[in-house]
Amino acid sequence: MILDIDVQFEYQITSPTDVILQIQAPNFADQKVLNDSFVLSPTLHKATIAGEAGMGERMMIRTDGNLNCSYQARFDVNRPSLQIEGMSAVPPHRLPSDAVRYLMPSRYCQSDELQNFIAAEYGHLSGGQLIAALRDWIFERYQYVPGSSNGMTTALDTFVQRQGVCRDFAHVMIALSRAAAIPARFASVYAPYVTPQDFHAVAEVFLDGTWHLVDATGMAAANQIVRIGVGLDAAEVPFLSSFGPAMMLYQSVSVRVVNNS
């Protein structure tokens, strides 16, 4: 699948401020960059560092004026949409070292608080069957309601309220997976059928010895997704973090299918 990505935004910044930006998607075997363009307004400082788990890059910026950004890219996504039900979980004692941290509770994914729910409702399932059941349960029971949550909403909040946006769906999916001793992490992504169009969030779960994308909102299949970055939860992969006053003046995200073959 060939996807065109277009991101435009402007933030008002009135005093010297540090900003961390992560919107450029990396080049991998399953998502190849065909061409891209990144234009940023003049800054006092600009450098790049590796993203979490070696996924993509973070741009470290210091600016004393409005921050304008334009990013366009064309990607060839060559990732199969696999049937996750037949996959096996890796027992915690056999996990690779880089997957172990994604078993742990985190700021927005309090998996230790959901272990009793998993044991009571899904104790008869394991591996991919469990992940598929959790994905479908969230999709069927939760409402996608823009504006129903905020930057402080946790997986436990959403678990109770049964509504949220993609970030919240991903947090619940991650917390429930970890509660079942399956490593799970937050993935910031682009996808074409997200409504309304915006940066999107999904879960990645560790099954059969590798990571698999899972979207509990039902808006993006694995073969339609371009990953930007990953982390324990949304706190580790925001598209923009400002360490000073920054007010959004304009933002648009567009992801379009060019070729579906």
Backbone as JSON, one array per atom type, in Angstrom:
{
  "sequence": "MILDIDVQFEYQITSPTDVILQIQAPNFADQKVLNDSFVLSPTLHKATIAGEAGMGERMMIRTDGNLNCSYQARFDVNRPSLQIEGMSAVPPHRLPSDAVRYLMPSRYCQSDELQNFIAAEYGHLSGGQLIAALRDWIFERYQYVPGSSNGMTTALDTFVQRQGVCRDFAHVMIALSRAAAIPARFASVYAPYVTPQDFHAVAEVFLDGTWHLVDATGMAAANQIVRIGVGLDAAEVPFLSSFGPAMMLYQSVSVRVVNNS",
  "N": [[0.85, -1.2, 0.0], [0.63, 2.17, -0.93], [1.12, 5.21, 0.68], [0.38, 8.63, 1.16], [1.5, 11.18, 3.24], [0.7, 14.11, 4.97], [1.54, 16.74, 6.99], [0.88, 19.65, 8.78], [1.59, 22.37, 10.89], [1.33, 25.08, 13.29], [2.67, 26.66, 16.1], [2.26, 29.03, 18.66], [4.84, 30.68, 20.19], [6.28, 32.61, 22.6], [8.52, 33.2, 24.06], [11.95, 32.19, 24.76], [12.04, 28.73, 24.35], [12.18, 25.22, 24.97], [11.61, 22.42, 22.89], [10.44, 19.16, 22.1], [10.17, 17.18, 19.31], [8.43, 14.74, 17.46], [7.54, 13.58, 14.64], [8.29, 12.61, 12.2], [8.25, 9.73, 10.31], [10.02, 6.63, 10.51], [12.28, 4.83, 8.3], [11.81, 1.51, 7.49], [11.98, -2.05, 6.87], [9.36, -2.9, 6.55], [8.0, -0.57, 6.06], [8.72, 1.52, 3.82], [10.39, 4.52, 3.0], [9.58, 6.45, 0.3], [9.78, 9.04, -0.65], [10.43, 12.17, 0.99], [9.81, 15.26, 2.77], [10.83, 17.79, 4.94], [10.21, 20.68, 6.64], [11.12, 23.26, 8.74], [10.52, 26.12, 10.76], [12.89, 28.84, 11.42], [15.19, 28.17, 14.08], [16.73, 28.39, 17.38], [18.29, 26.29, 18.12], [18.82, 22.97, 16.96], [18.68, 19.5, 16.94], [19.03, 15.92, 16.56], [17.98, 12.91, 18.19], [17.95, 9.4, 19.02], [14.81, 7.65, 18.98], [12.58, 6.04, 21.39], [13.27, 2.61, 21.97], [14.79, 2.48, 19.7], [13.21, 3.29, 17.61], [12.63, 5.4, 15.1], [13.28, 8.99, 15.27], [13.85, 11.65, 17.6], [13.43, 15.13, 17.55], [15.3, 17.67, 18.91], [14.7, 20.82, 20.0], [15.25, 24.33, 20.32], [13.61, 27.35, 20.53], [12.72, 30.8, 19.94], [10.57, 31.94, 18.81], [7.48, 31.71, 16.9], [6.63, 28.34, 16.11], [6.75, 26.73, 13.17], [5.83, 24.03, 11.11], [6.24, 21.75, 8.42], [5.56, 18.72, 6.98], [5.91, 16.27, 4.62], [5.44, 13.07, 3.2], [5.96, 10.03, 1.36], [5.07, 6.71, 1.64], [5.78, 3.23, 1.25], [3.97, 0.72, 2.37], [4.6, -2.42, 3.42], [3.5, -4.75, 4.87], [2.16, -7.63, 6.19], [-1.27, -8.3, 7.04], [-1.84, -10.09, 9.6], [-3.47, -13.02, 10.96], [-4.08, -12.81, 14.18], [-5.0, -14.54, 16.09], [-3.92, -17.13, 16.05], [-1.4, -16.99, 17.15], [1.28, -17.43, 19.53], [1.87, -16.74, 22.99], [4.85, -15.53, 24.57], [6.42, -16.92, 27.3], [7.03, -15.03, 30.3], [9.6, -15.58, 31.47], [11.11, -16.27, 29.31], [11.35, -14.1, 27.69], [12.92, -11.68, 25.51], [15.4, -9.28, 26.52], [14.79, -6.62, 25.78], [12.05, -6.59, 25.62], [11.0, -6.89, 28.12], [10.52, -4.6, 29.72], [8.1, -3.73, 28.81], [6.21, -5.21, 30.03], [5.59, -4.03, 32.38], [3.68, -2.02, 34.73], [2.69, 1.35, 33.92], [2.64, 4.97, 33.76], [0.17, 5.71, 32.48], [-0.97, 3.27, 32.06], [-2.1, 1.17, 34.09], [-1.56, -1.7, 34.67], [-1.34, -3.58, 36.75], [-3.58, -3.2, 38.26], [-5.57, -4.45, 36.92], [-5.37, -7.17, 36.8], [-7.0, -9.02, 38.2], [-9.42, -8.76, 36.83], [-8.72, -9.77, 34.29], [-8.06, -12.42, 34.99], [-10.53, -13.34, 35.92], [-12.34, -12.98, 33.76], [-11.05, -13.71, 31.39], [-9.39, -15.82, 31.84], [-9.37, -18.32, 30.69], [-8.25, -18.09, 28.22], [-5.36, -17.58, 26.08], [-2.31, -16.12, 24.72], [-2.51, -15.2, 21.27], [-5.26, -15.61, 20.92], [-6.36, -14.56, 23.24], [-5.52, -11.85, 23.0], [-6.93, -11.1, 20.66], [-9.54, -11.41, 21.59], [-9.63, -9.45, 23.61], [-9.16, -7.12, 22.09], [-11.5, -7.14, 20.48], [-13.46, -6.96, 22.44], [-13.01, -4.4, 23.54], [-13.5, -2.84, 21.25], [-16.22, -3.37, 20.82], [-17.49, -2.59, 23.2], [-16.74, -0.01, 23.88], [-17.09, 3.51, 23.3], [-16.12, 5.69, 20.68], [-15.34, 8.85, 21.27], [-14.64, 11.98, 20.51], [-13.01, 14.46, 22.46], [-13.81, 13.48, 24.89], [-11.93, 12.78, 26.73], [-8.77, 13.65, 28.3], [-5.35, 14.88, 28.57], [-4.65, 13.75, 30.98], [-6.08, 11.46, 31.37], [-6.31, 8.07, 32.22], [-5.72, 4.52, 31.6], [-7.28, 3.13, 33.46], [-9.26, 5.04, 34.05], [-10.56, 5.17, 31.55], [-11.35, 2.53, 31.3], [-13.41, 2.42, 33.14], [-15.15, 4.48, 32.27], [-15.78, 3.8, 29.65], [-15.45, 5.1, 27.2], [-13.67, 7.2, 24.85], [-10.78, 8.37, 23.02], [-8.49, 7.45, 20.34], [-6.02, 7.25, 21.68], [-6.84, 6.54, 24.26], [-8.17, 4.07, 23.83], [-5.96, 2.59, 23.01], [-4.39, 2.65, 25.36], [-6.01, 1.16, 27.16], [-6.01, -1.33, 25.86], [-3.28, -1.95, 26.0], [-2.84, -2.0, 28.81], [-4.5, -4.14, 29.62], [-3.37, -6.25, 28.2], [-0.77, -6.38, 29.31], [-1.55, -7.04, 31.89], [-2.18, -9.62, 31.49], [0.27, -10.76, 31.26], [1.51, -10.38, 28.81], [3.75, -8.67, 26.84], [3.26, -5.27, 25.95], [3.06, -2.28, 24.07], [2.86, 1.29, 23.4], [2.07, 2.74, 20.32], [2.71, 5.4, 18.22], [1.25, 6.54, 15.28], [0.62, 6.86, 11.7], [-2.34, 6.63, 9.73], [-4.66, 5.84, 7.11], [-7.51, 5.75, 7.27], [-8.49, 6.92, 9.53], [-10.83, 8.67, 11.45], [-11.89, 11.61, 12.98], [-9.31, 12.8, 10.7], [-6.06, 12.63, 11.97], [-3.09, 12.52, 14.08], [-2.53, 9.16, 15.01], [-3.11, 6.45, 17.37], [-2.11, 3.25, 18.43], [-1.9, -0.11, 19.78], [0.98, -2.22, 20.31], [1.72, -5.6, 20.46], [3.58, -8.29, 21.91], [4.06, -11.24, 20.44], [4.67, -14.61, 19.43], [7.41, -14.11, 19.31], [7.87, -11.58, 18.21], [6.84, -8.13, 17.4], [3.45, -7.01, 17.08], [1.0, -5.03, 15.49], [-1.98, -3.7, 16.88], [-5.16, -2.46, 16.65], [-7.61, -1.28, 18.56], [-9.67, 0.47, 18.01], [-10.6, -0.19, 15.55], [-10.09, 1.22, 13.23], [-7.75, 1.02, 11.78], [-5.9, -1.31, 10.03], [-3.1, -3.6, 10.35], [-1.61, -3.61, 7.97], [-2.0, -1.1, 6.97], [-0.72, 0.86, 8.3], [1.64, 3.35, 9.24], [4.32, 3.53, 11.26], [5.41, 5.85, 13.76], [6.67, 6.19, 16.28], [7.43, 4.45, 19.4], [6.54, 3.51, 22.81], [6.28, 3.14, 26.43], [3.8, 4.23, 27.11], [1.53, 6.9, 26.18], [2.94, 9.05, 27.2], [5.58, 8.77, 26.5], [5.79, 9.08, 23.75], [4.77, 11.57, 22.55], [3.74, 13.71, 19.83], [4.6, 16.29, 20.01], [6.33, 17.93, 22.56], [6.41, 20.52, 24.82], [8.48, 22.62, 26.74], [7.64, 24.92, 28.05], [5.46, 27.81, 27.6], [3.24, 27.18, 24.93], [1.08, 27.62, 22.34], [-1.28, 26.11, 20.29], [-1.85, 27.18, 17.05], [-2.62, 26.29, 14.59], [-3.3, 23.17, 13.04], [-2.98, 20.35, 10.94], [-3.52, 17.05, 9.75], [-3.08, 14.73, 7.25], [-3.67, 11.67, 5.69], [-3.37, 9.72, 2.94], [-4.46, 7.21, 0.67], [-2.59, 6.15, -2.02], [-2.0, 4.04, -3.7], [-3.41, 0.92, -3.56], [-2.44, -1.61, -3.83]],
  "CA": [[0.0, 0.0, 0.0], [1.36, 3.44, -0.99], [0.42, 6.24, 1.45], [0.9, 9.99, 1.22], [1.29, 11.81, 4.54], [0.91, 15.57, 4.97], [1.34, 17.32, 8.32], [1.17, 21.08, 8.86], [1.12, 22.99, 12.13], [1.99, 26.28, 13.8], [2.48, 26.92, 17.52], [2.71, 30.35, 19.11], [5.83, 30.63, 21.26], [6.6, 34.02, 22.79], [9.79, 33.34, 24.79], [12.8, 31.03, 24.47], [11.39, 27.51, 24.83], [12.66, 23.94, 24.44], [10.55, 21.59, 22.33], [10.8, 17.86, 21.54], [9.26, 16.91, 18.21], [8.57, 13.41, 16.85], [6.47, 13.39, 13.67], [8.83, 11.97, 11.01], [8.2, 8.27, 10.4], [11.3, 6.05, 10.1], [12.35, 3.88, 7.19], [12.04, 0.13, 7.89], [11.68, -3.01, 5.8], [7.91, -3.01, 6.35], [7.47, 0.75, 5.71], [9.84, 2.16, 3.12], [10.22, 5.91, 2.59], [9.82, 6.67, -1.12], [10.31, 10.42, -0.67], [9.9, 12.97, 2.1], [10.24, 16.65, 2.89], [10.58, 18.3, 6.29], [10.59, 22.1, 6.69], [10.88, 23.82, 10.06], [10.87, 27.54, 10.87], [14.2, 29.04, 12.05], [15.27, 27.88, 15.51], [18.0, 28.7, 18.02], [19.04, 25.04, 18.21], [18.11, 21.81, 16.42], [19.49, 18.28, 16.9], [18.2, 14.73, 16.61], [18.42, 11.78, 18.99], [17.15, 8.2, 18.74], [13.56, 7.47, 19.71], [12.49, 4.87, 22.25], [13.44, 1.29, 21.35], [15.41, 2.66, 18.39], [12.17, 3.55, 16.61], [12.58, 6.78, 14.66], [14.12, 10.0, 15.89], [13.27, 12.83, 18.23], [14.13, 16.37, 17.24], [15.44, 18.52, 20.09], [14.62, 22.17, 19.44], [15.05, 25.53, 21.15], [13.16, 28.43, 19.66], [12.18, 31.97, 20.64], [9.48, 32.47, 17.99], [6.49, 30.72, 16.52], [7.17, 27.11, 15.53], [6.0, 26.27, 12.0], [6.37, 22.77, 10.61], [5.6, 21.13, 7.27], [6.14, 17.4, 6.73], [5.23, 15.44, 3.62], [6.18, 11.84, 2.92], [5.26, 8.93, 0.68], [5.55, 5.44, 2.17], [5.31, 1.95, 0.74], [3.76, -0.16, 3.52], [4.64, -3.82, 2.98], [3.36, -5.5, 6.12], [0.95, -8.44, 6.1], [-2.25, -8.22, 8.11], [-1.87, -11.48, 10.01], [-4.48, -13.46, 11.91], [-3.36, -12.85, 15.46], [-5.57, -15.57, 16.97], [-3.11, -18.34, 16.07], [-0.06, -16.72, 17.66], [1.55, -17.87, 20.9], [2.56, -15.83, 23.91], [6.17, -15.95, 25.05], [6.42, -16.84, 28.77], [7.91, -13.95, 30.78], [10.99, -15.97, 31.75], [11.8, -16.47, 28.04], [11.29, -12.87, 26.91], [14.18, -10.96, 25.3], [15.55, -8.2, 27.5], [14.18, -5.37, 25.37], [10.6, -6.68, 25.71], [10.58, -7.04, 29.51], [9.99, -3.35, 30.28], [6.72, -3.53, 28.35], [5.33, -5.97, 30.92], [5.44, -3.3, 33.63], [2.71, -0.91, 34.79], [3.26, 2.66, 33.62], [1.84, 6.12, 34.22], [-1.19, 5.68, 31.93], [-1.41, 1.88, 31.87], [-1.93, 0.54, 35.41], [-1.91, -3.1, 34.4], [-1.43, -4.34, 37.99], [-4.93, -3.02, 38.79], [-6.53, -5.16, 36.06], [-5.06, -8.59, 36.76], [-8.15, -9.79, 38.65], [-10.39, -8.76, 35.73], [-8.24, -10.71, 33.27], [-8.17, -13.78, 35.51], [-11.94, -13.72, 36.04], [-13.08, -12.93, 32.5], [-10.31, -14.24, 30.25], [-8.4, -16.78, 32.31], [-9.4, -19.53, 29.86], [-7.62, -17.8, 26.95], [-3.95, -17.2, 26.14], [-1.69, -15.73, 23.46], [-3.25, -14.42, 20.29], [-6.7, -15.71, 21.16], [-6.67, -13.58, 24.28], [-5.37, -10.5, 22.45], [-8.06, -10.87, 19.75], [-10.75, -11.25, 22.41], [-9.55, -8.13, 24.26], [-9.37, -6.13, 21.02], [-12.91, -7.13, 20.08], [-14.24, -6.5, 23.59], [-12.88, -2.94, 23.6], [-14.18, -2.29, 20.07], [-17.67, -3.53, 20.95], [-18.04, -2.01, 24.43], [-16.32, 1.37, 24.11], [-17.48, 4.5, 22.3], [-15.1, 6.64, 20.26], [-15.98, 10.15, 21.48], [-13.65, 13.06, 20.59], [-13.22, 15.42, 23.53], [-14.29, 12.83, 26.12], [-10.8, 12.55, 27.63], [-7.73, 14.68, 28.21], [-3.99, 14.38, 28.72], [-4.47, 13.08, 32.26], [-6.92, 10.27, 31.4], [-5.54, 6.83, 32.26], [-6.43, 3.31, 31.18], [-8.31, 2.82, 34.46], [-10.37, 5.98, 33.82], [-11.28, 4.76, 30.35], [-11.95, 1.23, 31.61], [-14.65, 2.7, 33.86], [-16.02, 5.38, 31.51], [-16.16, 3.11, 28.42], [-15.39, 5.99, 26.05], [-12.41, 7.9, 24.71], [-10.25, 8.49, 21.66], [-7.54, 6.37, 20.02], [-5.03, 7.17, 22.77], [-7.44, 5.83, 25.39], [-8.36, 2.7, 23.41], [-4.64, 1.95, 23.03], [-3.98, 2.48, 26.75], [-6.74, 0.03, 27.75], [-5.5, -2.54, 25.23], [-1.95, -2.19, 26.54], [-2.93, -2.37, 30.22], [-5.08, -5.47, 29.73], [-2.38, -7.21, 27.7], [0.26, -6.53, 30.35], [-2.16, -7.74, 33.03], [-2.16, -11.04, 31.11], [1.68, -11.13, 31.12], [1.92, -10.24, 27.41], [4.3, -7.33, 26.65], [2.5, -4.39, 25.06], [3.56, -0.9, 24.08], [2.09, 2.32, 22.71], [2.65, 3.13, 19.04], [2.2, 6.58, 17.54], [1.24, 6.11, 13.88], [-0.25, 7.46, 10.68], [-3.19, 5.64, 9.08], [-5.5, 6.59, 6.17], [-8.96, 5.71, 7.48], [-8.79, 7.5, 10.84], [-11.83, 9.72, 11.37], [-11.34, 12.57, 12.02], [-7.89, 12.64, 10.41], [-5.17, 13.17, 13.01], [-2.15, 11.52, 14.55], [-3.3, 8.03, 15.53], [-2.42, 5.64, 18.37], [-2.51, 1.84, 18.5], [-1.04, -0.94, 20.63], [1.81, -3.28, 19.75], [1.85, -6.69, 21.42], [4.69, -9.2, 21.63], [3.6, -12.62, 20.27], [5.5, -15.39, 18.5], [8.77, -13.6, 19.26], [8.02, -10.27, 17.57], [5.79, -7.17, 17.72], [2.32, -6.97, 16.15], [0.13, -3.88, 15.67], [-3.37, -4.02, 17.19], [-5.94, -1.24, 16.8], [-8.91, -1.6, 19.15], [-10.71, 1.34, 17.46], [-11.06, -0.77, 14.29], [-9.91, 2.16, 12.12], [-6.51, 0.8, 11.04], [-5.31, -2.65, 10.01], [-1.64, -3.57, 10.41], [-1.02, -3.33, 6.65], [-2.35, 0.27, 6.58], [-0.16, 1.73, 9.34], [3.03, 3.82, 9.24], [4.71, 3.81, 12.65], [6.26, 7.0, 14.04], [7.49, 5.87, 17.44], [6.81, 3.58, 20.4], [6.93, 3.76, 24.19], [5.46, 2.48, 27.44], [2.46, 4.78, 26.94], [1.55, 8.15, 25.41], [3.89, 10.0, 27.77], [6.9, 8.6, 25.89], [5.81, 9.35, 22.31], [3.94, 12.65, 22.03], [4.32, 14.29, 18.62], [5.26, 17.53, 20.41], [6.4, 18.24, 23.99], [6.95, 21.86, 25.01], [8.91, 22.89, 28.1], [7.33, 26.33, 28.19], [4.15, 28.1, 26.98], [3.11, 26.97, 23.49], [-0.34, 27.55, 22.01], [-1.5, 25.68, 18.92], [-2.6, 28.09, 16.19], [-3.16, 25.54, 13.45], [-2.73, 21.83, 12.85], [-3.71, 19.44, 10.07], [-2.88, 15.78, 9.42], [-3.78, 14.05, 6.16], [-3.04, 10.43, 5.23], [-4.16, 9.35, 1.77], [-4.04, 6.03, -0.07], [-2.26, 6.42, -3.41], [-2.09, 2.76, -4.4], [-3.85, -0.06, -2.56], [-1.94, -2.93, -4.19]],
  "C": [[0.88, 1.25, 0.0], [0.51, 4.51, -0.29], [1.15, 7.57, 1.33], [0.51, 10.62, 2.55], [1.58, 13.3, 4.42], [0.56, 16.12, 6.34], [1.75, 18.78, 8.28], [0.74, 21.57, 10.23], [1.92, 24.24, 12.45], [1.63, 26.43, 15.27], [3.02, 28.3, 17.86], [3.62, 30.18, 20.31], [6.41, 32.03, 21.41], [7.89, 34.27, 23.59], [10.64, 32.12, 24.51], [12.28, 29.76, 25.15], [12.03, 26.29, 24.18], [11.47, 23.09, 24.02], [11.15, 20.27, 21.85], [9.73, 17.5, 20.52], [9.51, 15.5, 17.67], [7.37, 13.19, 15.93], [6.97, 12.69, 12.4], [8.86, 10.45, 11.22], [9.51, 7.68, 9.87], [11.16, 5.09, 8.92], [12.7, 2.49, 7.73], [11.65, -0.78, 6.74], [10.19, -3.07, 5.51], [7.23, -1.67, 6.09], [8.6, 1.58, 5.11], [9.47, 3.59, 2.72], [10.55, 6.02, 1.1], [10.32, 8.08, -1.38], [9.74, 11.14, 0.53], [10.51, 14.37, 2.08], [9.86, 17.14, 4.28], [11.1, 19.74, 6.35], [10.17, 22.65, 8.04], [11.28, 25.29, 10.05], [12.21, 27.69, 11.58], [14.16, 28.83, 13.56], [16.63, 28.29, 16.05], [18.92, 27.47, 18.06], [18.18, 23.92, 17.64], [19.08, 20.64, 16.34], [18.55, 17.1, 16.97], [18.84, 13.67, 17.5], [17.51, 10.59, 18.67], [15.88, 8.19, 19.56], [13.62, 6.24, 20.59], [12.59, 3.59, 21.43], [14.06, 1.38, 19.95], [14.44, 2.92, 17.27], [12.14, 5.04, 16.27], [13.52, 7.69, 15.42], [13.28, 11.07, 16.56], [14.11, 14.03, 17.84], [14.11, 17.27, 18.46], [15.62, 19.96, 19.62], [14.61, 23.21, 20.57], [14.7, 26.67, 20.21], [12.65, 29.6, 20.5], [11.08, 32.65, 19.82], [8.53, 31.36, 17.62], [7.14, 29.53, 15.81], [6.23, 26.66, 14.41], [6.66, 25.0, 11.46], [5.54, 22.27, 9.44], [6.32, 19.82, 6.97], [5.28, 16.66, 5.72], [6.1, 14.21, 3.36], [5.3, 10.86, 2.17], [5.91, 7.63, 1.15], [4.96, 4.27, 1.4], [5.21, 1.01, 1.94], [3.65, -1.59, 3.01], [4.66, -4.71, 4.21], [2.08, -6.33, 6.05], [0.02, -8.19, 7.28], [-2.54, -9.65, 8.56], [-3.04, -11.77, 10.95], [-3.8, -13.69, 13.26], [-3.81, -14.0, 16.35], [-4.67, -16.81, 17.09], [-1.72, -18.16, 16.65], [0.07, -17.1, 19.13], [2.21, -16.77, 21.71], [3.92, -16.41, 24.28], [6.16, -15.84, 26.58], [7.39, -15.76, 29.25], [9.36, -14.36, 30.99], [11.78, -16.22, 30.47], [11.8, -15.2, 27.17], [12.69, -12.29, 26.68], [14.22, -9.73, 26.2], [14.83, -6.93, 27.09], [12.65, -5.4, 25.39], [10.1, -6.64, 27.16], [9.97, -5.76, 30.07], [8.54, -3.12, 29.9], [5.74, -4.48, 29.02], [4.89, -5.13, 32.11], [4.31, -2.26, 33.58], [3.43, 0.4, 34.48], [2.26, 3.75, 33.97], [0.38, 6.03, 33.75], [-1.75, 4.27, 31.8], [-1.15, 1.08, 33.16], [-2.36, -0.92, 35.33], [-2.06, -3.93, 35.68], [-2.82, -4.24, 38.62], [-5.97, -3.83, 38.02], [-6.29, -6.66, 35.99], [-6.24, -9.45, 37.19], [-9.23, -9.86, 37.57], [-9.98, -9.77, 34.66], [-8.42, -12.15, 33.75], [-9.62, -14.24, 35.53], [-12.63, -13.87, 34.7], [-12.38, -13.65, 31.35], [-9.26, -15.28, 30.64], [-8.34, -18.05, 31.48], [-8.71, -19.33, 28.51], [-6.15, -17.45, 27.15], [-3.49, -16.74, 24.76], [-2.58, -14.89, 22.56], [-4.75, -14.49, 20.44], [-7.15, -14.7, 22.21], [-6.6, -12.16, 23.74], [-6.53, -10.16, 21.52], [-9.35, -10.64, 20.53], [-10.77, -9.89, 23.1], [-9.79, -7.01, 23.25], [-10.84, -6.01, 20.66], [-13.81, -6.63, 21.21], [-14.2, -4.98, 23.7], [-13.66, -2.31, 22.45], [-15.7, -2.31, 20.25], [-18.26, -2.76, 22.13], [-17.73, -0.52, 24.62], [-16.78, 2.27, 22.96], [-16.32, 5.43, 21.99], [-15.73, 8.03, 20.28], [-14.9, 11.23, 21.59], [-14.01, 14.06, 21.69], [-13.66, 14.81, 24.85], [-13.18, 12.55, 27.12], [-9.8, 13.67, 27.46], [-6.37, 14.05, 28.46], [-3.72, 13.67, 30.03], [-5.26, 11.78, 32.36], [-6.07, 9.0, 31.32], [-6.37, 5.66, 31.74], [-7.52, 2.95, 32.17], [-9.51, 3.75, 34.31], [-11.22, 5.52, 32.64], [-11.97, 3.43, 30.56], [-13.31, 1.42, 32.28], [-15.64, 3.47, 32.98], [-16.52, 4.78, 30.21], [-16.27, 4.06, 27.22], [-14.05, 6.7, 26.03], [-12.05, 8.07, 23.26], [-9.17, 7.42, 21.47], [-6.5, 6.16, 21.11], [-5.57, 6.32, 23.92], [-7.69, 4.36, 25.06], [-7.03, 1.94, 23.48], [-4.18, 1.69, 24.46], [-4.7, 1.3, 27.41], [-6.23, -1.29, 27.18], [-4.14, -2.93, 25.81], [-2.03, -2.69, 27.99], [-3.48, -3.78, 30.4], [-4.11, -6.55, 29.25], [-1.29, -7.45, 28.73], [-0.28, -7.28, 31.56], [-2.2, -9.24, 32.77], [-0.75, -11.55, 30.85], [2.12, -11.19, 29.66], [2.48, -8.83, 27.23], [3.48, -6.53, 25.64], [3.04, -2.98, 25.18], [2.69, -0.01, 23.21], [2.8, 2.69, 21.42], [1.93, 4.36, 18.5], [2.33, 6.35, 16.04], [0.46, 7.09, 13.0], [-1.07, 6.34, 10.05], [-4.27, 6.39, 8.27], [-6.98, 6.68, 6.52], [-9.37, 6.19, 8.87], [-9.75, 8.68, 10.66], [-12.1, 10.27, 12.77], [-9.84, 12.35, 11.83], [-7.04, 13.36, 11.46], [-4.03, 12.17, 13.21], [-2.96, 10.41, 15.2], [-2.45, 7.25, 16.52], [-2.99, 4.23, 18.37], [-1.6, 1.15, 19.51], [-0.15, -1.82, 19.77], [1.98, -4.34, 20.82], [2.93, -7.66, 20.95], [4.17, -10.64, 21.63], [4.49, -13.32, 19.26], [6.88, -14.77, 18.29], [8.96, -12.28, 18.55], [6.8, -9.4, 17.88], [4.72, -7.14, 16.63], [1.4, -5.81, 16.5], [-1.31, -4.33, 15.89], [-4.11, -2.71, 17.44], [-7.35, -1.57, 17.29], [-10.02, -0.65, 18.68], [-11.3, 0.76, 16.18], [-10.82, 0.11, 13.08], [-8.67, 1.87, 11.28], [-6.05, -0.65, 11.17], [-3.79, -2.53, 9.97], [-1.0, -3.19, 9.08], [-1.37, -1.94, 6.13], [-1.62, 1.31, 7.44], [1.3, 2.08, 9.05], [3.36, 4.23, 10.67], [5.62, 5.04, 12.72], [7.22, 6.68, 15.17], [6.72, 4.99, 18.41], [7.3, 3.97, 21.79], [6.03, 3.01, 25.14], [4.0, 2.93, 27.35], [2.61, 6.13, 26.24], [2.57, 9.16, 25.94], [5.26, 9.92, 27.1], [6.94, 8.93, 24.4], [4.82, 10.42, 21.87], [4.57, 13.22, 20.76], [5.02, 15.59, 18.94], [5.18, 17.67, 21.93], [7.07, 19.6, 24.14], [7.28, 22.09, 26.48], [8.82, 24.4, 28.36], [6.01, 26.59, 27.49], [4.19, 27.93, 25.46], [1.63, 26.77, 23.18], [-0.52, 27.16, 20.54], [-2.35, 26.69, 18.18], [-3.27, 27.36, 15.04], [-2.5, 24.17, 13.41], [-3.61, 21.04, 11.89], [-2.85, 18.21, 9.79], [-3.72, 15.1, 8.35], [-2.98, 12.82, 5.75], [-3.93, 9.86, 4.13], [-3.58, 8.12, 1.08], [-3.81, 6.41, -1.52], [-2.44, 5.16, -4.25], [-2.36, 1.68, -3.36], [-3.32, -1.46, -2.84], [-0.81, -3.36, -3.26]]
}
